[in-house]
Amino acid sequence: YRIDDFQESYFVISSFEDLFAETYKDFAALYTKLAAGNTYKPGDVLREDRVLTRGTHSYRAGSHAVI
């Protein structure tokens, strides 16, 4: 995440209840799993990501490649 750049990606939640349910979990096991996994750069799009778009994307056209 780069605080000095325009944010063009957002996560969509169904409800605040869903958000709270997901964030009240114990993340220790997830951190262990992530430490041994892949590292991604800002803007990386994974094959399993569902990308919803709106607008012309002229700000960063062509800068996002599926990995």
Secondary structure as GFF3:
##gff-version 3
##sequence-region A 1 67
A	DSSP	alpha_helix	16	23	.	.	.	ID=ss1
A	DSSP	alpha_helix	28	35	.	.	.	ID=ss2
###
